[in-house]
Amino acid sequence: MSDSIDGRLAAMGIQLPEAAAPAANYVPYVISGNLLYLSGQLPIEGGKLAVTGIVGTDVTLADAQRAAELCAINILAQARSALGGDLSRITRVVKLNGFVASAPNFTEQHLVMNGASNLIANVLGEAGKHARAAVGMASLPLNAAVEIDAILEIKA
């Protein structure tokens, strides 16, 4: 499955970056049994935060969806790092938790999260279909527009 994952990424024009180092006192991932817990990923592209601000005020829905896609790309990069480079060890994306820095009247967090959900499903196929949450927040670390964490089921 790794070749097909790599093929899908290539067909989508996506090259996974190096996994980001933690920005504070935490680890980027924890493996417990057959579950891989990935810490929250920000919309980092080219080594810098690509989408900042409040969705519905400073950030458009389309830009927020792009931020969610970048978070998903960084989730895959962290998973690749955690799994020794072998994304085929992912048997299921169990859940994505999405946090969207939102204006008080913005109520389309679920549409923002579609950016991440669509990318994950397109890259991982059936294994990428997941449960999720999409939650509005007053603000996020470093003024990021979106942050997403993930729980993945993996094989040994």
Buried (B, 14 or more C-beta within 10 A) or exposed (E): BBEEBBEBBEEEEBEBBEBBEEEEEEEBBEEEEEEBBBBBBBBBBEEEBBBBBBBBEBBBBEBBBBBBBBBBBBBBBBBBBBBEEBBBBBBBBBEBBBBBBBBEEBEBBBBBBBBBBBBBBBBBEEBBEBEBBBEBBEEBEEBBBBBBBBBBBBEE
